[in-house]
Amino acid sequence: MKSKKGFTLVELMVVILIVGILAAVAIPLMQGRIDKAKWSEANATAGTIRTAVRAYCAETSVATASALAPALSDAGTRAALGFALTDLEGTYFATGDYSISNINANGIAEITVQSGSKP
């Protein structure tokens, strides 16, 4: 008698089912990690901007800092705060995604982050 080697259709279907279940579980987990990475990047960059605004307020005045253009894509604002063109570029967010919403009397800035323009 000849011995046949290979997989039966049932064995292949079971493997496909297991791979499908693993993919269904893994994809949402990975999406959660990506969202967490985006939040971390935005939070870290906003902190850097906030620190730069406080330093600028200490060197000049809150009134001068409040007169800055809110968009960090503005070259004058970036230069005043000491950022180069690509300093605020990240994996998920570009420089234009950040803006200074408000600077209070103590020189503490409120930073707004728009949804990431990078995929």
PAPA-320823 format. One record per residue (C-alpha): x negated, y, z negated. Coordinates in steps of 0.001 Angstrom, whole numbers, plus 500000, padded with zeros to 6 digits. Last residue first. Layout:
! residues N
XYZ;...
This chain:
! residues 119
500844558578491283;499438562073490712;501804564979490205;502342563977486612;505584565209485119;505178568680483717;503126569369480608;503966572459478589;501422573842476124;502407575909473099;499464578005472037;498309578871468542;496786582338468469;498113583156464999;500723585560466392;502166582851468664;501074581973472200;503868580580474382;504457578342477368;500877577837478556;501078575601481620;499848572143482581;500818570166485696;498806572507487935;495513571087486632;496445567598487836;497902564752485786;497753560941486062;494040560096486223;492885563463485006;492004566884486351;491634569485483603;487940570167484150;488262570103487961;488380573837488698;486061574793485848;487535575728482490;486214578563480332;489516579944479053;489101583193480978;487999581264484080;491059578995484005;493380581962483511;491785583880486360;491879580878488716;495631580311488224;496287576527488295;496493576853484529;499870578486484985;500852580809482144;499040583845483568;497150585404480699;498768588426479019;499341586446475809;495572586036475495;495074589791475568;497797590296472963;496351587523470785;493009589284470789;489564588901472330;487051586381470972;489412584762468454;492232584661471004;489896582991473530;488889580395470916;492552579692470149;493314579393473875;490419576947474371;491651574801471460;495177574667472914;493774573722476328;491784570843474820;494822569709472845;496940569772476013;494280567607477684;494412565022474894;498222564941474801;498556564602478571;496015561767478700;497591559938475755;501093560244477211;499929558899480568;498148555975478877;501296555148476886;503373555158480066;500848552828481738;500943550455478762;504732550336478864;504640549558482582;502255546670481863;504669545152479353;507572545581481778;505609543680484489;504382540854482236;507736539329481227;509270539037484694;505896537953486095;505625535135483543;509158533982484341;508424533969488073;505182532025487583;507073529417485535;509801529083488173;507242528741490978;505460525996489015;508748524171488405;509648524426492114;506269522955493095;506746520012490733;510257519387492081;509022519433495677;506506516740494888;502822517487494750;500074515749496643;498401512410497128;500052509385498645;498676505948497864;498866503538500754;500000500000500000;
